[in-house]
Amino acid sequence: MNNTDRNPKLSAQFEISYHQYLDNDGKALIDLPAQLEDETLLIKLYKSMVLTRLLDKKCIALQRTGKMGTYPSTLGQEAVGVAIGHAMKQNDVLVPYYRDMATQLIRGVEIKDILLCWGGDERGNDSPLSPQDLPSCVPIATQITHAAGIASAIKLRHEERAVVSTLGDGATSRGDFSESINLAGTWQLPLVIVINNNQWAISVPRSVQTAAQTLAQKGISGEVRCEQVDGCDVLALYDAMQRALDNAYQGKGPTLIEAITYRLSDHTTADDATRYRSPDALKQGWEKEPIKRFRNFLHHRNLWDEGKEKSLYEQCEETINKGVEEYLNTEAQPPEAMFDHLYEELPHSLHEQRQQLINKTREAGNE
Amino acid sequence: MSNNTLPDLTMVEAVNLAMAHEMRKDENVVILGEDVGTNGGVFRATDGLKAEFGLRRVMDTPLAETLIAGVTVGMATQGLRPIAEIQFMGFIFAAMEHIICHAARMRNRTRGRLSCPMVLRAPYGGGIHAPEHHSESTEALFAHTAGLRVVVPSSPKRAYGLLLAAIRDPDPVIFLEPKRIYRISKQAIEDNGEALPLDVCFTLREGEDITLISWGAMILETLQAANKLAESGISAEVIDVATISPLDMDTILSSVKKTGRCVIIHEAAKNCGVGAEISAQIAERALLSLQAPIKRVCGYDTIMPYFRNESYYMPSANDILLAATETLNYE
């Protein structure tokens, strides 16, 4: 017995890979895989990141001027959503958390709708282009279990589609995440889970969240393929997403990707990160940011210049202004709309309350 | 004996029959939960279903109620009609976030783009000498949440018809099965696929002198009390609410307006129980028809005691009889 204790056999052994293709200055660290040599794709990735950043800036301005509600910025994390959005196929299903504006834009959600959501109007979740995508999920990590359910339905029906769900680093502490990882491995679900590890759960840093060396390794507990990726490197992310989706399509089960980013913004517009984050940390965060890095890469490849940059910014401004205008011109739903989608058909017992509300608002209007 | 005629069934067998019927009819109907597969559920509600419909449609899940509820929500948004079993209602609390924050809201949040046609079944209620956490009645927690339907059958026939309706309903249904009466009696049930309505109470017995309002297992004691009253020449109307939410007050109000007296009986705690809502609505809409104050016979506002004392917690037929008599004698 003692012998065994002194010389235990190894039951299992694990390692976590880390993927980075571009350095902070946009120089390729490896020969890029062939699929990343597609110029159209490269430009598309860049344009989506810029659009996301400019829209993000506009959202904060709208909130600060009282034209929108609390908004969670994606500043510095644009590459994650953009890589996911462009890697997914339209008939895949996105189950996003609340910092996934970039992915939603690519999946066809209109700017107006994104603004409506954060502007307090449920109609923003009624996106016509990705009819099966779930709306942004506010309760932390719960969306991963829904994604597992959707992936179960897809597997049950033998469809060649996948589900992608996202969460932040703090969300990996919740049971919903662990329970979903466990099921995804057990049922070999066509599911890709992407952690946007932006180092902060509101004010709590990654180091206080968990003692685990990586968040990716949480996949190992459920026999889910897992890896770490530089989350400010849109190319490494895109490639990781493609590998994960291909595995899902081919029935080879789930993948967990930990994208390492840095939140360059406050948690939301209701937060003040100067209370808990040092200016130095923020400065270091900016050194890794994805857009400058990728622009340098495109410059190195002679795919980009100042003229293109200028015209892209103008295009984005135009698109955003149009969306903002549509949003601001969208009248609020009538008050009684709060009754209209509780059930497929409004139960008899609620008709009276609905009518009371109509009468009350009519009286108020007549005063 | 015709082909459709089955031996008389218990309530748990009727639950099984309804699920099997709907699974044969609609391949989108699937079952998931703990021990629902080979074991057929700890109460045998899913007995034989895995053998008939296979692993793909009768899924043993990992032991995680949060996951079960969340996965059910996800499946439902894909147009499946999942029936999830929560092994006991006492374990449903880990699933509450998904029930309240997601299942109940998906349709509303997406303005009808997505919905959750799902059933969450859970055995509930006391009286079977079960361990702690296995005997509570917390239907009011669900009734307080808009977007859900809350249904409690009180007989094998109603279990069959109401569960069929719940599975076919386009919105999430919390289907609470009073386990004390799972096997207490049998009824002949024709497996004809006929669903019962989810928006009306059932008048089990018509009467003129007093209205007794109850649901679930307490219907048993309520009917016993009504029989006793009949022996003294008092005719009690007995209403089985069955659909706790949305609540059909029309049936209740017209009965109370007729009898002028009523007793509400439920096993759940009195404080903020569904009986409180029914009382309030009667007071709001039929106060002047009342000839006596409304009485409630309920569980105490305590924690359900361990089972040596659980019978003291549960309302008895005699409690109901006493309350009814007081109500009848009020001048």
Interface residues (C-beta under 8 A of the other chain):
Chain A: V95 E122 R123 N125 D126 S127 P131 Q132 L134 P135 P139 T142 I144 T145 H146 A147 A148 G149 I150 A151 S152 A153 I154 L156 G175 D176 E179 S180 N182 L183 T186 D340 H341 L342 Y343 E344 P347 H348 S349 L350
Chain B: V30 R56 R57 M59 T61 P62 A64 T66 L67 A69 G70 V71 T72 V73 G74 M75 A76 T77 Q78 G79 L80 P82 A94 E97 H98 C101 H102 R107 N108 R109 T110 R111 G112 R113 L114 S115 A146 G147 R149 P170 D171 D199 P246 L247 D248 M249 D250
